Structures are given as structure tokens and as C-alpha cells.
């Protein structure tokens, strides 16, 4: 009786193990279609302030409480940034990104993912982060050959001079 119960437990455990092993690799799941690559545009960047700092007059300074006296008044808010991305000669992303934070003083953030067929692409990414109305402050263009299942990342690093392709 004891051996029969142990044999039954072994059969049940083996059946559960076989079911888990089968469903661990089946059905096959792909995050994007076969033969495709992913282009990711992602960065965090803070634009200039909306307005320049202003020097306070002696009268304005004297009206402030002693613990809050300062020489300059600098508004916290930042400007939005404007970003464009061209893939293969057509614009795939174009947006004005607002600054984050309650006071609008944080950096602007972007994360966009594009699934494209593998192949050769002309890539152009442009950003405006100053008050100018036309043109761009940062531009990077290049040609890249994407292979199937490749992830290509476009980042912005001001300390490295602008846009970086990974």
C-alpha cells in the first residue's frame, strides 16, 4: 500500500513536471515580427529656462524676509523641446515635449520604439531646445544597416556633443 501511494505521487509529480516543461517553451512567442529590427529613440534632456534671471533692485531685496533674500530672481520653468526623427527618408516622429515636474522645471523625456523591416536606412534626428522658432540646435544624420532582431538606440548626451547612435 505504501509503495503504491509513493508510485502514484511520483506519477502525478512527473506529469506536472512534463506539463510545466512543455508550456515553458511552447507556444513560441516573438515580441516583434521575424526579419524586423527595432529603432528606439530615448533620452532625458532639460532645455533652457523659459526666462533669463533678473537682478533684483535693493528695494525688492529689502522687502523679502531676511531668510529669503537673494540678488537674482530666476524663474524655475523650462522650455519644451521639439524633436524630429526621420527613418528612410520619411518623418516617423515629430513632437514637442513638455518639461516634467509640478513647476515645469524638470527635464523633458522621450521613449519611442519603432519596429521596422531589417535593411539599410538613412536616419536623421533633430532637436530644438532654445527659444528659436525655426531650425534646430542639435542634428545628427547617418546611414545604418539594421539586421534582423537588432535593437538600434538613439540617445542624446550633451557631454558627448549631441545625439549618439548605439
N, C-alpha and C positions, 0 to 999 in steps of 0.2 A: 504494500500500500504506500509506504514511504517513498519507494523508488518510482512508483507510478506518478505520484504527485510531483516529485523533482523533475521527471521527464516531461510532464505537462507544462511546468513552469519554464523549462528550457525551450520547449516548442513555442510558447507564447512570446518569450523574450526574443527568440530568433526571428519570429515573424515580425515583431515590432522593429527590430533592427533592420531587417530586409526592407520594410516599408520606408523607414527613415532614409536608408541608403539610396533607395530608388528615387524618392522625391527630392533628395538633396541636389541631384544633377538633372532632373527632368521635371517639367519641360524646360528646354533651353530658353534663356531669357537674354535679349540683347537690349542695351539701353538706346542704341540708335541703329539704323539700317546697315546691313553689311555693305562694305565698299564706301562707307562715308567717313568723314573726319569732322572734328568739332573745332570751331574757332570761338574762343572766349575773350570778350572784351571786359576787363575787370580792373578797377583801380579806385583808390580813395585819394581825393585831392581837394585842398582848400584854396579857393580863389582869394583875390584881394578883398579888403574891406569895402563895403558899399560907399563909404565916405572917408575922407582923409581925417587924421587927427587935427584938432583945433586947439590952439593955445588959449587958455583961459585968461581973462583980464584980472588984475588984482582985486577988483570989486567982486567978481564972480567967485574967486578963491576965498575971499573973506566971508561970503555968505554960506559957504559949505561948513558942515560940522568939522571940528578940528581933526577928528579921526578919518575924515574922508577927503581931506584937502589934497589936491593934485594940481600939477601945472598944465596938463593937457586933458582934453576930453576926446576919447576915442570911441566911436560907435562900435558895437560888437558885431553887427550883422555883416555877412559876407555876400558877395555877388554869386549868382548862379553861374555854372559853367555850361558851355554849349559844346557838344561832341557830335562828330560825324564819322561814320565808318563806311568805306566802300570796299566791296568784295567783288572781284571780277568785273570791274567797270560799272557796277550799279550800287547805289546807296542802299545799304541794308539797315543802317541805324542812324537816326538823326534826332537828338533830343537836348532840351535844356534841363539841366539837373540842378534842383534847388539844394541849398545847403541844409545840413541836418541840425538838430538841436532845437530846443524850445525857443531860444533867442535868434535862431538862424545863423549861429556863429560856428557851426561845425563844418567839417568837410563834406563835399558832395561825393556820392558813391554811385558806382555803376557796376552791374554784373549782368551781362547779356551773353547768351550761348546760342551759337548758330550751327546747325548741322548742315554740312554741305557735301556734295559728292567729292571724292578724292580727285586730285588733279592740280594743275598749275593755276595760281591766282595772282592777280595784281591787287595788292592791299594798300589802302590809303586811310590813315586815321588822322583826324584834325580836331583841335580843341582851342576854344577861346575862353580865357579866364580873366580877362581885363575888361574895362568899360567900352572898348572899341565896338562899333556896330557892325563892321564888315571885316573880312579877313580872319586869320587865325594866328594865335600866338605860338602854337606847337603843332608841327606837322611831321609825319613820318610816312614814307612810301616805300614799297618794296615788292618783290616778286617772291612767292613761296610755292613750293611743290608739296602738297599735302598727300600723304599716303593713307590707305585705309586704316581706320582705328586710331589715327593720330589726334592728339589734342594740342592745338596751337593757341598760345595765350598772348594777348596784347595787354601790356601793363604800362603804367605811367610812373616814372621815377624822376622827380625833379633833380635829385642829386646826381643822376646819370645823364642828365641833359634832355629828358623828354620821354617819348614813348619807347618801350623796349619790347622786342619780339622774342618770345620763348618757344 
